[in-house]
Amino acid sequence: MRIRHWQDIASLLLGVWLVVSPFVLGFAGAATWVTIVLGLFVILFAVEGFVIPSYLAEWGELLIGLALLVAPWTVGYESVSATVSSVASGILVILFAAWELMTDRVVARSLASPGRLMT
């Protein structure tokens, strides 16, 4: 297992934060379960980036980041701390994934010559 991008480590740590944040910040209800599940998905995609490096992990992280951004309003978080944590984490997940996509040589070459997108 070779770590290719520091963004994968940052995403992994952010996923761990999402899993433990309901207990650290003390929020409850649906916000707890949504945050834990989305955090586990962030961890899963980060680990997938270590094991099988491909651009798909980053696209998955982008979608999870978007879900973190909209979750407080679609699920109806009651806690301000849950909302702030979800939105801030969502922005960071999106930034890390987009940064990795923009700096990955394989993806950059693929975008320069469509039809050659390889992992």
Secondary structure, DSSP 8 states (H G I E B T S, - for coil): -----HHHHHHHHHHHHHHHHHHHHT--THHHHHHHHHHHHHHHHHHHHHHS--HHHHHHHHHHHHHHHHHIIIII---HHHHHHHHHHHHHHHHHHHHHHHH-HHHHHHHHSTT----
